[in-house]
Amino acid sequence: MNGRDRMCILETDRLMMRRFREEDWRELYAYLSLPEVVKYEPYDVFTEDGCRELAARRADDPAFWAVCLKDTGALIGNVFFQQQEPRELGTWVIGYVFNPAYQGRGYATESCRRVMAYGFSERNAHRVVAMCNPENPASWRLLERLHMRREGHLQENIFFKRDAQGNAVWVDTYEYAILSDEWLRLPMAMRSGV
């Protein structure tokens, strides 16, 4: 991780996105220990010890942004934003997980917009992509609020979990994307995150 990544803080009127710290484990545990939060994620609920380890790993991983309320500093969720290989294609993937206590207030949309603005303006992203489960309308509606277009519906293309007999539980995936020129054509208010 270079110095720029380590020190980078992104802000909106209500939010601050910063790098994770090891002491963030309690806030991570507050939402990653909930079955309804991890239902569509490639992992199961986390224990306290698991969240301690996760916070330590994320503190060294520039792909994870801790989303915090500016007025209280409370960590309310996280955004994942990482460049994909091959790097010369300029493709970045975005993902998000939020504490349900803070959902329904536009925080996920606001923070994702700000991170995407950073990607297009400061990281020279050509394309930002996202994937979600079609059975998770809150997720794909968020991607559509971000003006990403649905590019595909993959049938039973992946599994993260197994049933009681050890069989793969296959799920579908919606794929979304937006190009830098599409992003730049949006009105400033729709791409600022503020």
N, C-alpha and C positions, 0 to 999 in steps of 0.2 A: 504494500500500500504506500503510495507516495504521500508527501506532506500535504499536498492540496486536498487529497481525499480524507486524510485524518482530521483536518481542521474545518472541513466544509460544513456549514450550517445553512439550511434552507428555511426561509420564513414565509408565512402568509400573515394576514391580519390576525388570525386566531391561533395559528400553529407554528411550531418549530420542528423541523426534521433534523436530527443530529445522529451521529454515530452512537452505537450502543455502548454502554458501560457495564462492567461486571455487576455493579450494584442494582442494575435494572431487573434482576431475576425475579423479584417479588411482583413487579408489575406484569412481567411476562407470565408468571404463574397465575395471576388473577384471571387471565383469559385463555391461556393455552392448557389449563387444567379442565376446561369446560368441554364436554363431548359435543355440544352443538356448534362450538367454534371450530373444532378440528374435523367435523364430519366430512368435509370435502377436501381435506388436506392430505398430503402423502405421509402423514404420521398420526400416531395416536395421542391421547392426552398426555401431558407432561406431569411428572412429579416435581416436588420442590428441588430435589437434587438435580433432576434433569434440566430444570430451568436455570439453576446455577451454572451448569456446564454450557447450556445454550447461550446464556448471556455472555459468558467468557468467550465462546467461539465468535459470537456476533460482534463483540468488541474489536475483534481483529479482522472482520469481514466487511469491506466497504460496500458490499451489495445490499446490506440491511440498514435501513433508516428507522430509527426510533421516532415515532410521531408523538409529540408532546403538546399539551395545551400551553400557550404562552403565558396565560395569567397565573397558572398554578404550578406549571412544570410537570404535571401528571402525564405519565406515559400511557397513551390510550390505544396504541396499535403499532403496526410496523408496515413499511413498504419495502418490497424487494425490487431492486433495479440493477440488472447486470448485463454487460455486453456479452454477446454470444460469439462463438467461433464459427467461421473464420472472422477475425476482427475487421478485416478490410470491407466486409459487407455492411458494417455500421448498424447491425441489428441488436436491439436491447430488449430484454424481457422485463415486464413489470408484473408484480403480484402484491397482495395485501392481505392482512389479517388484523381485525380490530376487536377490541373489547366490546361485547354487546351492550354494556352499560353506557357506551358513548355512540352507539349506532343511531341512525335516523336524524343526524344533525348536519350532514354534509361534510364531515371531517375526512372521510375516505376520498370523496371526490376532490376536495380541496388539496389534500396532501398529494394525491396521485397527479393532479394537474401540475402542481409545483415541481414535483420530481421529473415529470415529463418535460416541462419547460427547461429545466436544468439539462436534461439529456439532449434536447434539440439545440439549445443555445450554447451550452458550454462543453458538451462531450461529442458534438458533431454526429449525433445519431441520425441515421438515414431512415430508420424504421423502428417503431416500438410495437412489440407483440405481447399478447396475453392469452392465456388459456383458462377455461373454467368449465365446470360441470354444468350441463344443460338443466339439471335439477336444482341448480342454485340461482334462482332468478335475481336475487339481490346482487350477485356478482356480475352477471352479464348485463344487468341494467346499469350498473356502475360503469362498465366498459363503454356502453352506449352513451352515457352522459359525458364520457370523456371524448366522444365523437370518433371512437374507434369503430371500424366496420367489421362485421362478422364475415370472415373469409371461408369458414368451413365448419362442418359438423362431422367429426370423425366418430365412427361407430365402434364401440367396444375396443378402443385402441390402447387402453392402459388399465392397470389395476395397481392399487396401493395396499389393499387389504385382502384378507382371506376369510372365508366363512368357517364355521365350527369344524367342518370336515377337512379344512386345509385347501379348499378350492379357491382359485382366484375369483374375486368379485370384480368383473369387468365393468368399466364405466365409459360413457361417451365423453367427448371433449368438444366444446365450441372453441374455435380459434378466431382471435380478433387482431387487428393491426391498424396502424395509422402511419403514413409517410410524413417526412419532414415538410414537404411542400403542402400537404393537406393541413398539417398543424398550423403552418404559417398563414394559411388563408382564413383561419378562424379569427373572429373578432378578438381583440386583446383580452377582453373580460372572460372569454371562454378558455383562454390558455394561460392566464396569469396565476391561477390558484389563489388569488387574494379575494 
